[in-house]
Amino acid sequence: MSAISVILAHLLFQPVMAATFEVPVSDGDRLVLKGLEAQVQVVGQVGNSLKVSGVEEAGSEGVFTVTKKDNIIEVRMNEYSGKKSWLNILPRAASQVRKIEIWGPSIPAEIQLRGGAVNVQKWSKDLKVSVTQGRVSAQNGAGSLQVYMQKGDVTIQDHTGKVEADSYNGSMTLRNIQGDVDASLFAGQLQIEKVRGFLSLTTQQSNSKINQGSGTIQFENGKGSLNIQAFQGRLEGQNQEGSVTVSMALDSELDVNSRSGKVAVQLPPSSGALLNLMTVEGEIFVPSELRVTKLGAEKSVRGRLRGDAQRGSVFVRSQDGTISVK
């Protein structure tokens, strides 16, 4: 290595304290972190460089190092030699998991881990996080946020920008988000609160609750339960065998097609909402001022409820599921 190269390397990766390195940030830089398992904390702060702790200069197996090439700042774990399964390599005790902390100016970033925990705070640039098993949390951020989880917990709150969260099994909490949201959970518990934008929701065996918010909800629900409370706007979706419970806000529209699952709707007092309900083989229950029309096994209701507001509409179709409107 030439004398100039030695000087440049020293400037780029100068330790500012024990096991902490400072990396200058330029326009167009991206951050990439890859490894098997780690506890990662990323915090956006004002500054001209990223500070990275928990990395080492040594190149032994299992340690994380930081490098910068072109516009890529990379924090990477040195791979293990041989054919050991990564499940056998991961430390069993939490105290053994390597802790990586990164703080400084927000730049586009991508984090990939097989296991562990990722906590991101005040990051205002596009971020993608992929964790096979573990936990991901993001608070007070902005920009496009993508989170992919195989099994574990996902928590996103106080975010401005588009959010995409996809998990197979676990818990997912999305709270106080301004921007479009695409959420998918196969099995587990899902809670969404105060989302303002277009919400696309796909669930299969999960129990899901949406509380407050405004905009549009478009959902596909399988065998789980879906409970929507006080959402202002348009709600539309497909339901299979699960149950759908909706407590509607004034000036909202509901459009649901259900195969065999129950659809229960609670309307605001005196809403005067327009109802258009039909089931092929199920049952329909509505307030006494409306009449259920029967034609063979098919039943239907069309009309407007009593009320001064005369606002809102409910359109529900089912194969053999019960439809209930109060």
Buried (B, 14 or more C-beta within 10 A) or exposed (E): EEEEEEEEEEEBBEEEEEEBBBBBBEEEBBBBBBBBBBBBBBBBEEEEBBBBBBBBEEEEEBBBBBBBEEEEBBBBBBEEEEEEEEEEBBEEEEEEBBBBBBBBBBBBBBBBBBBBBBBBBBBBBBBBBBBBBBBBBBBBBBBBBBBBBBBBBBBBBBBBBBBBBBBBBBBBBBBBBBBBBBBBBBBBBBBBBBBBBBBBBBBBBBBBBBBBBBBBBBBBBBBBBBBBBBBBBBBBBBBBBBBBBBBBBBBBBBBBBBBBBBBBBEBBEBBBBBBBBBBEEBBBEBEEEBEBEEEEEEBBBEEBBEBEBEBBBBBBBBBBBBBBBE
